[in-house]
């Protein structure tokens, strides 16, 4: 047997790459890693192309046994990793030999840790991607104990660094930049989005980060109760249902919607939202 045998998965572990593009016309979203920047970094550390498939681990708790020598890296939320009980570095290159067990603690900050393996995870592609889309059900099923992850061919490129200096993932307030529109005119007070703070709800997932108001600042008020014709919505769209509490669309978001979109989060800040934990506060900044 070769590959990596899953012993424990934590709350949820999914195979993800950078998503399946070019299928919106057919009603299939992009999906892919919620924190693309961390997956790209992990793949660069082990010498893969940036779009190689890895494992997205919610909170931590993953444990696996190697059946061959593998080179791997953990990036994203800084859960402590161990090789046969010995701590190894985060955002660094780790080599595990046959029979060795690699275990991941739960992350003290951030939400998603990424496991990248030299050669990538070689499960079959569906529509050009190995990503799991939790909304449509397209892609590999969530990992479970006793699964064995097949590893692809060794890349010709060698890892260039042993460790990457990255900014620490924080549980503090996130400043998230937003561009108003396309339906800001459907609200009598769109500017209230920028006032005060919002908190990530426990009712959040890879589809969207639902927000609760912190304090006594006003909620967003619609100018009328009429529904919009269904229209396309992009990654990072801030859709507002009748409750006035926004939902920020993340990796597995639907590609159409009928609630008005008051603004769109800048692409550079999407990955930071992919690491936002329930209860973490957000402050929007207009640009």
HULIN-V535625 format. One record per pair of residues at least 12 apart in sequence whose ideal C-beta (glycine too) atoms are under 6 Angstrom apart, sorted by the first residue. I is the first residue (numbers start at 1). J is the second residue. Records with the same first field share a line. If there is no record, write none. Layout:
I->J, J
This chain:
1->67
2->67, 68
3->67, 148, 149, 150, 151
4->64, 66, 149
5->65, 148
6->64, 143, 145, 147
7->63, 64, 65
8->63
9->143
10->57, 59, 60, 61, 62
11->58, 59
12->58
13->55, 57, 62, 143
14->56, 132, 142
15->53, 121, 130, 132, 140
16->32, 33, 56, 131
17->51, 53, 129, 130, 131
18->32, 51
19->31, 32, 129, 131
20->127, 128, 129
23->127
24->255
29->255
31->131, 133, 251, 252
32->131, 251
33->56
34->112, 206, 250, 251, 274
35->76, 112, 271, 274, 275
36->271
37->271
38->75, 76, 114
39->54, 114
41->75, 164
42->54, 73, 75, 114, 116
43->116
45->73, 93
46->71, 73, 116, 118, 159
47->118, 155, 157, 158, 159
48->120, 155
52->120
53->120, 121, 130
54->114, 115, 116
55->115
56->112, 114
57->113
59->106, 107
60->79, 104, 105, 106, 107, 113
61->106
62->104
63->103
64->102
65->101
66->96, 100
68->98
69->97
70->96, 117
71->95, 118
72->94, 117
73->93, 116
74->90, 113, 115
75->91, 114
76->112, 113, 114
77->107, 110, 111, 112, 113, 169
78->90, 107, 169
79->104, 105, 107, 113
80->105
81->104
82->103
83->96, 100, 102
84->100, 101
89->163
91->164, 166
92->162, 163
93->159, 162
109->169, 171
110->169, 275
111->275, 277
117->151
119->151, 152, 153, 154
120->152
121->149
122->150, 152
123->140
126->138, 139
133->252
134->206, 252
135->207, 252
169->275
171->280
173->281, 283
174->272, 282
175->283, 285
176->265, 269, 282, 284
177->266, 269, 285, 287
178->263, 265, 284
179->263, 264
180->263
183->260, 261
184->262
186->223, 260
187->220, 262
188->221, 223
189->221
190->262
192->218, 220
193->262, 284
194->284, 286
195->217
196->215, 217
197->214, 281, 283
198->211, 282
199->212, 214, 279, 281
200->276, 278, 280
202->278
206->250, 251, 252
207->252, 253
208->247, 248, 249, 250, 253
209->248, 273
210->247
211->245, 246
214->281
219->244
220->240, 244
227->258
228->258, 260
230->256, 258
232->256
233->257
236->264, 265, 270
237->249, 261, 264
238->262, 263
239->257, 259, 261
240->260, 262
241->259
